Amino acid sequence: MRRFILALAALAAAPAITTAAPFEPGVYLAVDTGGASSSSKYAADGDDLSFGGKVGYQYTRNFGFDVYARSLSFISNSGVFSERGLYPDQTVGIAAQGTMPVSERFSLFGRAGIGRTSLKGNRSGMSDKEETDGLVGVGVSYQFNRQWSINVEGSYLTKTEVKLYSFGGRFQF
C-alpha cells in the first residue's frame, strides 16, 4: 500500500496537466483483481484475493459513474475456541468517479459510493447479514487508446473497515 501511495504522489508531482486524446462519452466494462484486508477478528489475518467488476458510463472526461461488485474471499476464523461472529464476504454498489488527466495517457481518479456488503457467519447455523457500506478510493489509470486502459486502485469500505487494492483493465464502447 505504501508503494501505491508513493506512485500516486509521484504522478501528482508530474509536469503540468496536458490535454488527452479526443473524448467521447460512453458505456464501459472493467474487471480487476487484487487483495483485501479486514480488521474483523472473525476473518483470518492477512490479505485475501479479491475479484471485481464494474459497468459504468463515462459522462464527461472528468466525471463518470458505475455499478460495481467485488468478492472479498476472506477465510473465517472458525476454530473451536474462536468467538462467534460475522465477517465481510462480498460487496455491490454504485459509485461516482472524478478523473483528472495528468498527461496525455495518465490520469488520477477518485471514487465515492455506497453499497451493500454481505457478512457471513463463521459458524454453521449463523444467519448472514447485510450492511450499508460507504466506499472511497483513489487510483491512477493509463490509457492505451480511447477504448482500452489499465488502472491501479486503492479503496476502503468505511463501515466494515475493509481495505482493497486492485489492478485491472477497462474497455469503453
MINU-635588 format. One record per residue (C-alpha): x negated, y, z. Coordinates in nm, 4 decimals. Example, Ala and Ser with C-alpha at 12.3 -4.5 7.8 and 13.67 -1.06 7.14 Angstrom:
+----------+----------+----------+
!     east !    north !       up !
+----------+----------+----------+
!  -1.2300 !  -0.4500 !   0.7800 !
!  -1.3670 !  -0.1060 !   0.7140 !
+----------+----------+----------+
//
This chain:
+----------+----------+----------+
!     east !    north !       up !
+----------+----------+----------+
!   0.0000 !   0.0000 !   0.0000 !
!  -0.2924 !   0.2357 !   0.0716 !
!  -0.4262 !   0.1805 !  -0.2801 !
!  -0.0837 !   0.2627 !  -0.4202 !
!  -0.0722 !   0.5922 !  -0.2262 !
!  -0.4257 !   0.6796 !  -0.3388 !
!  -0.3317 !   0.6101 !  -0.7024 !
!  -0.0302 !   0.8413 !  -0.6732 !
!  -0.2451 !   1.1142 !  -0.5152 !
!  -0.4999 !   1.0859 !  -0.7980 !
!  -0.2262 !   1.1190 !  -1.0603 !
!  -0.0772 !   1.4189 !  -0.8800 !
!  -0.4153 !   1.5889 !  -0.8976 !
!  -0.4344 !   1.5262 !  -1.2754 !
!  -0.4540 !   1.8199 !  -1.5168 !
!  -0.1532 !   2.0415 !  -1.5876 !
!   0.1747 !   1.8867 !  -1.6952 !
!   0.1982 !   1.8323 !  -2.0696 !
!   0.4881 !   1.7646 !  -2.2989 !
!   0.5655 !   1.3971 !  -2.3600 !
!   0.6933 !   1.2367 !  -2.6809 !
!   1.0380 !   1.3473 !  -2.8069 !
!   1.3058 !   1.2443 !  -2.5593 !
!   1.6253 !   1.0560 !  -2.6406 !
!   1.8777 !   0.9674 !  -2.3677 !
!   1.9799 !   0.6053 !  -2.3425 !
!   2.0505 !   0.2863 !  -2.1528 !
!   1.7549 !   0.0913 !  -2.0130 !
!   1.6806 !  -0.2509 !  -1.8645 !
!   1.3961 !  -0.3042 !  -1.6185 !
!   1.2534 !  -0.6085 !  -1.4401 !
!   0.9792 !  -0.6252 !  -1.1808 !
!   0.8097 !  -0.8444 !  -0.9267 !
!   0.6206 !  -0.7624 !  -0.6130 !
!   0.6269 !  -0.8049 !  -0.2409 !
!   0.8494 !  -0.7271 !   0.0525 !
!   0.7667 !  -0.6966 !   0.4205 !
!   1.0072 !  -0.6566 !   0.7082 !
!   0.9862 !  -0.5539 !   1.0704 !
!   1.2548 !  -0.8131 !   1.1540 !
!   1.1496 !  -1.0537 !   1.4285 !
!   1.3771 !  -1.3162 !   1.2680 !
!   1.1653 !  -1.3413 !   0.9491 !
!   0.8117 !  -1.4777 !   0.9254 !
!   0.5312 !  -1.2190 !   0.9274 !
!   0.3598 !  -1.1302 !   0.6020 !
!   0.4525 !  -1.0177 !   0.2544 !
!   0.7026 !  -1.2292 !   0.0653 !
!   0.7571 !  -1.2485 !  -0.3095 !
!   1.0356 !  -1.0257 !  -0.4380 !
!   1.2038 !  -1.0042 !  -0.7800 !
!   1.4197 !  -0.7184 !  -0.9032 !
!   1.6150 !  -0.5878 !  -1.1968 !
!   1.7810 !  -0.2610 !  -1.2983 !
!   2.0307 !  -0.1475 !  -1.5578 !
!   2.0343 !   0.2277 !  -1.5938 !
!   2.0888 !   0.5352 !  -1.8037 !
!   1.8211 !   0.7999 !  -1.8610 !
!   2.0346 !   1.1127 !  -1.8889 !
!   1.7538 !   1.3675 !  -1.9377 !
!   1.3748 !   1.3441 !  -1.9385 !
!   1.3814 !   1.4269 !  -1.5660 !
!   1.6973 !   1.2529 !  -1.4406 !
!   1.8462 !   0.9060 !  -1.4628 !
!   2.0377 !   0.6578 !  -1.2512 !
!   2.0545 !   0.2809 !  -1.2249 !
!   2.2232 !  -0.0161 !  -1.0657 !
!   1.9654 !  -0.2412 !  -0.9020 !
!   1.9418 !  -0.5892 !  -0.7497 !
!   1.6449 !  -0.7337 !  -0.5601 !
!   1.5706 !  -1.0632 !  -0.3905 !
!   1.3737 !  -1.0314 !  -0.0683 !
!   1.2905 !  -1.4040 !  -0.0222 !
!   1.1904 !  -1.3859 !   0.3442 !
!   1.1172 !  -1.7087 !   0.5287 !
!   1.3162 !  -1.7257 !   0.8504 !
!   1.1765 !  -1.7839 !   1.1983 !
!   1.3987 !  -2.0799 !   1.2763 !
!   1.1936 !  -2.2797 !   1.5243 !
!   1.3487 !  -2.4412 !   1.8300 !
!   1.2176 !  -2.1681 !   2.0615 !
!   1.2785 !  -1.8699 !   1.8311 !
!   1.5558 !  -1.6263 !   1.9094 !
!   1.8790 !  -1.6425 !   1.7044 !
!   1.9230 !  -1.3515 !   1.4645 !
!   1.9668 !  -1.2177 !   1.1113 !
!   1.7018 !  -1.1273 !   0.8541 !
!   1.7338 !  -0.9421 !   0.5155 !
!   1.7803 !  -1.1691 !   0.2130 !
!   1.8767 !  -0.9553 !  -0.0899 !
!   1.9946 !  -0.6060 !  -0.1769 !
!   2.2070 !  -0.4464 !  -0.4515 !
!   2.2955 !  -0.0825 !  -0.5031 !
!   2.2860 !   0.2347 !  -0.7103 !
!   2.0062 !   0.4921 !  -0.7225 !
!   1.9251 !   0.8262 !  -0.8816 !
!   1.5770 !   0.8776 !  -1.0222 !
!   1.3922 !   1.2039 !  -1.0730 !
!   1.0946 !   1.1931 !  -1.3110 !
!   0.8085 !   1.4408 !  -1.3545 !
!   0.5830 !   1.3925 !  -1.6611 !
!   0.2151 !   1.4347 !  -1.5666 !
!   0.0752 !   1.3783 !  -1.9155 !
!   0.1999 !   1.2540 !  -2.2500 !
!   0.2159 !   0.8948 !  -2.1206 !
!   0.2098 !   0.9101 !  -1.7391 !
!   0.4993 !   1.0173 !  -1.5159 !
!   0.5626 !   1.0303 !  -1.1435 !
!   0.9086 !   0.9410 !  -1.0188 !
!   1.1115 !   0.9370 !  -0.7012 !
!   1.4242 !   0.7316 !  -0.6303 !
!   1.7023 !   0.7662 !  -0.3758 !
!   2.0040 !   0.5422 !  -0.3479 !
!   2.2432 !   0.3427 !  -0.1400 !
!   2.3350 !  -0.0227 !  -0.1475 !
!   2.4331 !  -0.3355 !   0.0394 !
!   2.1755 !  -0.5629 !   0.1955 !
!   2.2730 !  -0.9227 !   0.2731 !
!   2.1487 !  -1.0591 !   0.6041 !
!   2.1135 !  -1.4349 !   0.6613 !
!   2.1138 !  -1.6174 !   0.9914 !
!   1.8014 !  -1.8007 !   1.0984 !
!   2.0094 !  -2.0925 !   1.2314 !
!   2.2687 !  -2.3098 !   1.0588 !
!   2.6218 !  -2.2183 !   1.1572 !
!   2.5440 !  -1.8439 !   1.1875 !
!   2.7620 !  -1.6128 !   0.9795 !
!   2.5947 !  -1.3967 !   0.7185 !
!   2.6393 !  -1.0188 !   0.7369 !
!   2.6059 !  -0.7197 !   0.5048 !
!   2.4703 !  -0.3738 !   0.5890 !
!   2.4945 !  -0.0451 !   0.4020 !
!   2.1317 !   0.0434 !   0.3386 !
!   1.9633 !   0.3568 !   0.2027 !
!   1.6780 !   0.3290 !  -0.0482 !
!   1.3926 !   0.5763 !  -0.1029 !
!   1.0970 !   0.5187 !  -0.3304 !
!   0.8129 !   0.6717 !  -0.5312 !
!   0.6170 !   0.5434 !  -0.8257 !
!   0.4209 !   0.6026 !  -1.1408 !
!   0.5012 !   0.4900 !  -1.4942 !
!   0.3034 !   0.4547 !  -1.8149 !
!   0.4972 !   0.4914 !  -2.1408 !
!   0.3629 !   0.2981 !  -2.4418 !
!   0.6239 !   0.4475 !  -2.6734 !
!   0.9812 !   0.5771 !  -2.6495 !
!   1.1166 !   0.2318 !  -2.5655 !
!   0.8542 !   0.0424 !  -2.3611 !
!   0.6953 !   0.1410 !  -2.0317 !
!   0.5448 !  -0.0186 !  -1.7216 !
!   0.5664 !   0.1067 !  -1.3648 !
!   0.4340 !   0.0627 !  -1.0142 !
!   0.6712 !   0.1500 !  -0.7308 !
!   0.6793 !   0.1569 !  -0.3535 !
!   1.0184 !   0.1810 !  -0.1836 !
!   1.1790 !   0.1452 !   0.1557 !
!   1.5196 !   0.0198 !   0.2719 !
!   1.5993 !   0.2550 !   0.5585 !
!   1.8410 !   0.0603 !   0.7792 !
!   1.6896 !  -0.2881 !   0.7527 !
!   1.3354 !  -0.1419 !   0.7546 !
!   1.2086 !  -0.3370 !   0.4538 !
!   0.9022 !  -0.2114 !   0.2649 !
!   0.8870 !  -0.3034 !  -0.1040 !
!   0.6166 !  -0.2681 !  -0.3648 !
!   0.6514 !  -0.3797 !  -0.7238 !
!   0.5078 !  -0.3852 !  -1.0744 !
!   0.7330 !  -0.4181 !  -1.3767 !
!   0.8407 !  -0.3253 !  -1.7246 !
!   1.1230 !  -0.1240 !  -1.8741 !
!   1.2909 !  -0.1231 !  -2.2163 !
!   1.5043 !   0.1769 !  -2.3185 !
!   1.7540 !   0.1309 !  -2.6007 !
+----------+----------+----------+
//
